[in-house]
Structure formats: structure tokens, C-alpha cells
Amino acid sequence: MLSAVRNGSPVGLGAPPGPAPAVEPPPDAFEEADERPPQSGLQRRSVVVALHGRRAHLGAVALGRLIAHGLEAPLRGLCLSTEPIDASEVPAHFGIAPEALQGMVLDVEASDDPAGALASAVASCGTALVIVASHADEPMDERFGVGQLAARALESAALGVLVIREEPSPPRLQRILLPLDGTPSTASAIGPVGEVARKLGAELDIVLVGCASPREAADEGPPVSTPVPFEPGAMVAPLYVDQPQHEWPAFTEEFLARFLSAIGHCPHGVATRFFLGKGEPAAEIARLAWQLASDLVVLVWHGQLADHHGGVIRDVLARAPCPVLVLRR
């Protein structure tokens, strides 16, 4: 595994980085108007947290607050119930303290089809992204390997869905794992990630996946890249990274300048580390998420499940040790 660092301190891959404190967004992170990133179209659109099941997922609410702050967007709570309830009854209905929902705009959808109600809300032009918990006790959708509610949100979202399983304690967003496949179409969808990272002071771990051929476990040689993806402007690692002191820094700079800065519009000043994946993409993404103690994995999906990318989405949703944000391209 090769790695490089830009705007950050190197961390060895032999052991996961040390624990990070809960997020305290840096003050005046966007004071300099000339350093603001280009508008992604998500600002002022709502971040929606789905409240459902026997008890609301407090981790989903906490992550919703962080991401809404990072996007400078309003935060909404969408309460999904099979029977009509008043907004004032929402905390008691979901078994949580009223303070947990303070500052959220609450909408109640009473429906026999909560998944359909959520899908309609996700499709709203005023929604930036939706955060939905996949509860262990709800029916599973085999296509995605998550709960049926999260699966319907993934199908319906025009922009992005964050799926959370376990409740993080404390919730934080300081290390974000962002796999890229070296294509412009994937990089063009990652704008919101840079905005959130800048606002929250998070670090981006970029991993180039899907272009490195697997090797035997005992083989310590460098990865060998496969043919260039059939997309204009695509980029893969050099065929043989046998002189990393010469090839790797130059490749890293070119890759990040093209896909992270020029196409992905990542703001300047975001601490970034770059890794070259080795082997099957989903397994490599999950492995790095564990090893780097990632707080969030971000995937870009074109909406098809019956292909290689669809398999990666399913496997990462099932294996990742942290919440997964799926952005649509």
C-alpha cells in the first residue's frame, strides 16, 4: 500500500491513527469570502433525518446536525408513523428526550407505507440529503443489505443518502474516507464532501480503487494498474510504481489537482492523505475504514445495482464499520 500526504501530517499504516475528539467546528471557518468553495447546489437545501422505528436513532440526529452545519443547510426531522401524531408528541412517540430534537423542524408523515413516504420526501427538490438508520430489527432489503427504509431512500435519492447502523459514541466527523476510481464522472459528485470537511475541520483520506490488480498476499511488490477506464479524462496509477520517490509524488499531485480540486471543487486548506488501493475495491475500502478509524465512508453511485459498481455499494454498506454516505452522480 502506497500513501502520500497533502496538507496534513503523515500517519503510518501499520497502526490506526489515535482517537480523535468529538467535532467542535472551528470558529469563523468561512470568514474569508474569497476562499469559499463554489456553490454545490446543496446549500440552503434541507438535511433530512428520518425518525422511525420503536426508538429514534440519536446517532442519526447527531450526524445530521454536523452535516447540516457543514453544508450551512437547515435540519429537518421527518417523523414516519403509521398513525397520526402531533409534532409535540414526537419525542414521547420515539422514546427520546425533547432536547435531542431541539432546533429541528419536525414534519410528521402518517402512512401505512413509511418507505414510500420517505421516498417522496427524498425526491423533494428542497432536500440536500437524507440520513436514515438501518435498524437491526426491521425487514432487510437483500439488494442493498440494509433495512427496507434505507433501501428505498437509496433508490429514490437524487443527491445523497447517509446510512447509519450502529450508534456512534460520541458521533464525530474528523476522518472521512473517500474512494475514487479515477473517472471525472465520479469526482464531479464529491463537492459536498469537501464543503463538510472544510467547515468541520475534518481530514479527507482519498483512496484510488478499482484500478489496481490483486496480488498474492506474500507478494510485497507494488500494485499493477489495469487498463484505463473507458471514460474521457480517466486516470489510473502508473503501470509499475517501482520508483516511488520519483513517480508517486508526481502522480499524487496530478491526481489530486485534477480530481479533488479541479473537478471535485474541494476547498483549499482541507487536510488530505492519498492511498493507492490494492485488490478488490469493496474489501479494500472496508479494510481502510477499519485501519484508518474512519468516521464516514463516502461512495459515488450511478444508480445501477446489476453491475460491478452496484456490488461495491452493497458490500461496503454491509462491511463498513462506520456510517456510509452514498452520493448520486
N, C-alpha and C positions, 0 to 999 in steps of 0.2 A: 504494500500500500504506500503510495506516494502522497505527500501532503505539502502544501505551501500556505503561507500566511500573508494576508494583505490587510493593513490597518489593524493589526492585532498582535498578540503575543503567541508564539508557537507553543503548542501543548503536545507532548509525546503521545503516540497512540498506544503505548504499552499499558497505560492505565487510564481510566476515565478521569476527566477533569474534576477538580474539587467541587464541593457543593456550592451552589450559588444562592444568595439570599433572595427572599421574595422581592418581586419587582417594585421598585419605587421609581416611577418615571422621572427622568432628570428634569429639573425646572428649566423653563424657557428653551426647550429643545428646538423650537421653531422660531426663535426670535429673529433670526436673520432672514429677511424676506427673500434675499437674492439666493439663498441656499435651499429654498423649498423645492421639493421634487415636483415634476409635472403632475397635474391632477390626473388621477387614475379613473375618475368617474365614480369612485366609491364614497368620497367624502360627502357628508350630509345625507347619505342613504343609511337606513337603519341597520344595525346589527341586531338580529332577532335570536333570542334564546327560547327554545321550545321547552315548556314546562308540562310534564306529562308523567303518567305512572302513579304509583302509590305515594311517592315522595319526590319532590323536585330535586334535581341533581345540582347541588350547590357548587360543585366544581365547574359545571357549565355556566352558571351565573357569574362566577368569579372570572373565568376566562372571557366571557362576554364583555365584562367591564374593561378588562385590559385591552382587548382588541378594539372595542368602540373608542377607547381613549386614543389608541394608536392611529385609528383612521379619522379621528375627530368627527365621529358619527353618533347619532342618537342611539340609545339602547332600549330595545323593546322586549317585553316578555310576552310570549304567545302561550296562553293557558289553554291546553287541549283537554276537554272534558266531554264525557258522554251525556252529561246533564247540565242544564243552565245553572250558572253560579254568578254571583255578583263579584266585581273586582275586589271588593273589601273582604270577601270570603276566601280569596285565593291562597293566602298563607296557611290558613287552617286546613283548607282542602288538600294541600300538598304537604302538610305536616312540617312547616318551617316557620321560623320567626319572621315577623313582618319586616324587621330591619334588614333581612337578607335581600329583600326586593326593593329597598329604598332607592329612589331616583329612577326607577324603571317605569316606562309607560306600559301598562298592562292591558292586553287585549284578550278577551275570552272568546273561544270558539267552541260552542256546544255542538257536537256532531257524533253520529254513530260511526263515522269514518274519520278518526283523528288523523290518519296518514294523508287522506285526501285534503283535509282542512289545512294541514301543514304544507302540502304541495301547492295549494292555492296561494298561501301566504308567501312561500318561497318564490313563486313566479311573479310576485308583485314587483313592479318597476321601482318601487321605493326601498327594496331590500338589497343591502350590500352582500351580506352572507348570513347564513343561519347556523346556529350552534345547537346540536341535538345529541342527547345522551343515548347510548345503546345499552339498555338495561339487560342484565343477565336473565331476568325472569320474563322477558317479553318474547313473543314469537320471533324467530330468526329468519332472515331472508338469505337463502343459500347462495344467491348470485353474488352478493356482496360480503357475506359472512358477518353481517351486523343486524341489529334489530330492524323490524319492518318499517318503523317510523323513520329511522336514519336512512334506510334504503330508498324510501320514496322521496326523501329530501334530496339525496344524491341524484336521483333520476330527474327531478324537476328543476333543480337549481340552474339558473343561467350564469351565475357568477361563482359562488363557492359555498361549501358546507364543511363545518368542522364537526367531526365525530369524536366523542369522548366516551371512554368506557369506565376506567377506574377514576375515583375522585382524588385528584392530586392534593397533597397536603405539605406545605401550602402551595396553592396554584401560583405559577410563575411563568414568565416568558423571557428567558435570558439566553437560551441556546436553541436556535431554530435550524433544523436540518432541511436543506433544500436540494433535492436531487434534480439534476438537469441532464438531458440526453443529447445536448449539442445541436439542437434544432432551434431556429428562430421562432417557430410557432409556439414551442413550449416556453421559451424565455419571454415572449410577449405577454404572457398571462401572469407574471410574478410581481407586477407592480405593487400590489397591496402588501406583499411581504416586506419589501424594503421600507415602505412607509411605517409599518408597525415596528420594525426593528429600530429605525431611527428614533421614533418617538419614545420607545421604551428602553432604549439603550441596550438592545439585545444584539447578540453576535450571530452572524449567518455562517453555517457550515455548508459549503457547496460541495456536492459530490457528483462527479461526472459518471453516469451509469449508462448501461445499455450499449456500450461500445467496446468493452474490454472482454476478451475471450477468457473463459475459465482455464485454470491450470491445476495440475495436481497439487495436493496440499504440501508435498515435500519440495515443490519447485519454488525456489526463492527468487527466480528471475523476474524481471519487470513484466507487467501485463502487455499483451499484444492486441492492438486495436483491430476491429473487424472493418469491413468496407464502410465508407461514408454513407450515412442515411440518405435516402433519396428525397432530399429537400434542398432547394437552393439556399446557400449560405450556411449549411450544416458544417459542423466541425467535430473531429474526433482527435484523440491523443495521437502523438507520433507513433509510427509503426513499432519502433523499438526505442523505449526510453532508457537507453543504456549509458547515456552520458547526462544524468540528471543535473549536474552542475551547469550544463550549457542549455540543454533542451527544455528542461522542466520549468525553470523560471520564466523563460520567454513564452512558452506555451501558456503558462498560468496567466501571465499579464494579458496576453492576447485574448484568451478565452473570457476572462472576467471583464475586460474592457468591452468586448463585443456583446456578450450575452447578459451580463449582470448590469452594466452601466448603460450602454447604448440602446439595447433592445428592452431590457428589464427595468430601466429607469430607477435603479437602486440609488438612493441619495448618497452623496459623498459623506464620509465620516463613519459609515457603518463598518464595524469590525468584521472581517471576513477571513475564513480559512477555506482552503480548496483541497479536495481529496480526489484521487482517481480510483473509481470503483474497480473491483476485480471479481468477475464471476456473475452469477445470476442476480439481476437487479433487485428483486424484492428481498432476497436473503441478505444482500449487501446493505440495503437501506435499513433493514431491521437490525442488523449487526451493528452498524454505525450508530443508530439511535440508542442502543444499549451502551455502546462503548463510550460515546461522547456525552452521555447523560442528557440527551436532547429533551427539551420541554415540549417541542412541537415538531411534527414532520409535515412538510408541505409537498403535495403532489399536484401535477397538472394533468388533467384528463380531458380527452376529446369526446367522451360520451359513449364510447363503444366498449362492451364487455367481451364480445366474442373475438378478441384478438390478443396479441401479446401485452399491449398496454393495459387492457382490461384485467388480465391475470395479475399484473403487477399491483394494480389498485386493490384487488381482492386480497392478495397475500399480505400487503403492507397493512391494510385495515385489520387483518387478523393477527399479525405478528408484532406490530409496533408497541413499544412499552409506554407510549405517551399518546396524547390526542393527535389526530391526523386531520389536516385541513386539505380538502380537495378543491382545487380551483379549476373552473371550466375554461377551455380555450375555444 
